[in-house]
Amino acid sequence: PVLDLYGSDDLPGVLETAERRKQAAAHNAQYSQQVIQGANHFFDQMDDELIRAVADWSQQF
């Protein structure tokens, strides 16, 4: 299982490669890509959103 989680205000390199990462993982049925709106690379001040996203994703396993 892979959770590719990043923020909408993430580092340029992370944002620029999001689609490539998604395409590269297309063969993995357990890959999920999610964006937390307003989050930067460190998810500053977004602890609740980060924890919720990871917890929701992990419940499928």
Backbone hydrogen bonds in HBPLUS format (Angstrom, degrees):
<---DONOR---> <-ACCEPTOR-->    atom                        ^
c    i                          cat <-CA-CA->   ^        H-A-AA   ^      H-
h    n   atom  resd res      DA  || num        DHA   H-A  angle D-A-AA Bond
n    s   type  num  typ     dist DA aas  dist angle  dist       angle   num
A0002-VAL N   A0030-GLN O   2.97 MM  28  6.24 166.8  1.99 142.5 143.4     1
A0032-SER N   A0002-VAL O   2.90 MM  30  6.27 146.3  2.01 156.2 167.2     2
A0004-ASP N   A0032-SER O   2.76 MM  28  6.03 169.5  1.77 167.1 169.5     3
A0034-GLN N   A0004-ASP O   2.94 MM  30  6.26 158.5  1.99 145.8 150.7     4
A0006-TYR N   A0034-GLN O   3.13 MM  28  6.62 156.8  2.19 155.4 161.9     5
A0036-ILE N   A0006-TYR O   2.90 MM  30  6.28 155.9  1.96 148.2 156.3     6
A0010-ASP N   A0007-GLY O   3.09 MM   3  4.85 145.4  2.22 114.8 110.0     7
A0008-SER N   A0036-ILE O   3.09 MM  28  6.07 156.6  2.15 139.5 137.3     8
A0009-ASP N   A0039-ALA O   2.84 MM  30  5.52 151.7  1.92 158.0 158.4     9
A0014-VAL N   A0011-LEU O   3.01 MM   3  5.36 126.5  2.31 108.9 122.5    10
A0015-LEU N   A0011-LEU O   3.09 MM   4  6.42 164.8  2.12 161.0 165.3    11
A0016-GLU N   A0012-PRO O   2.81 MM   4  5.92 163.9  1.83 157.7 162.6    12
A0017-THR N   A0013-GLY O   3.27 MM   4  6.18 136.5  2.47 131.5 139.9    13
A0018-ALA N   A0015-LEU O   3.40 MM   3  5.37 164.8  2.43 103.0 107.4    14
A0021-ARG N   A0017-THR O   2.88 MM   4  6.11 158.6  1.93 159.0 164.7    15
A0022-LYS N   A0018-ALA O   3.04 MM   4  6.29 159.7  2.09 149.7 155.2    16
A0023-GLN N   A0019-GLU O   2.94 MM   4  6.18 161.1  1.97 151.3 156.0    17
A0024-ALA N   A0020-ARG O   2.88 MM   4  6.01 157.4  1.93 148.5 154.9    18
A0025-ALA N   A0021-ARG O   3.11 MM   4  6.26 135.4  2.32 140.8 151.3    19
A0026-ALA N   A0023-GLN O   3.21 MM   3  5.12 166.5  2.23 106.0 108.7    20
A0028-ASN N   A0025-ALA O   2.82 MM   3  5.39 161.5  1.86 123.4 129.8    21
A0031-TYR N   A0028-ASN O   3.13 MM   3  5.46 147.5  2.24 121.9 119.2    22
A0039-ALA N   A0036-ILE O   3.20 MM   3  5.69 164.1  2.23 132.2 133.6    23
A0043-PHE N   A0040-ASN O   3.11 MM   3  5.10 162.2  2.14 106.4 111.9    24
A0046-MET N   A0043-PHE O   2.96 MM   3  5.10 148.4  2.06 136.2 130.9    25
A0050-LEU N   A0046-MET O   2.92 MM   4  6.10 162.6  1.95 160.8 166.3    26
A0051-ILE N   A0047-ASP O   2.89 MM   4  6.06 172.0  1.89 158.8 160.6    27
A0052-ARG N   A0048-ASP O   2.92 MM   4  6.01 161.8  1.96 147.1 152.8    28
A0053-ALA N   A0049-GLU O   2.97 MM   4  6.10 160.0  2.01 146.3 151.5    29
A0054-VAL N   A0050-LEU O   3.08 MM   4  6.31 166.7  2.10 154.5 157.5    30
A0055-ALA N   A0051-ILE O   2.85 MM   4  5.93 164.6  1.87 153.2 158.4    31
A0056-ASP N   A0052-ARG O   2.87 MM   4  5.91 167.1  1.88 150.7 154.6    32
A0057-TRP N   A0053-ALA O   3.06 MM   4  6.12 162.8  2.09 143.4 148.5    33
A0058-SER N   A0054-VAL O   2.89 MM   4  6.00 161.8  1.93 150.4 155.6    34
A0059-GLN N   A0055-ALA O   3.17 MM   4  6.27 134.3  2.39 144.2 154.0    35
A0060-GLN N   A0057-TRP O   3.37 MM   3  6.15 167.2  2.39 117.8 121.3    36
A0061-PHE N   A0058-SER O   3.11 MM   3  5.74 167.6  2.13 119.7 123.1    37
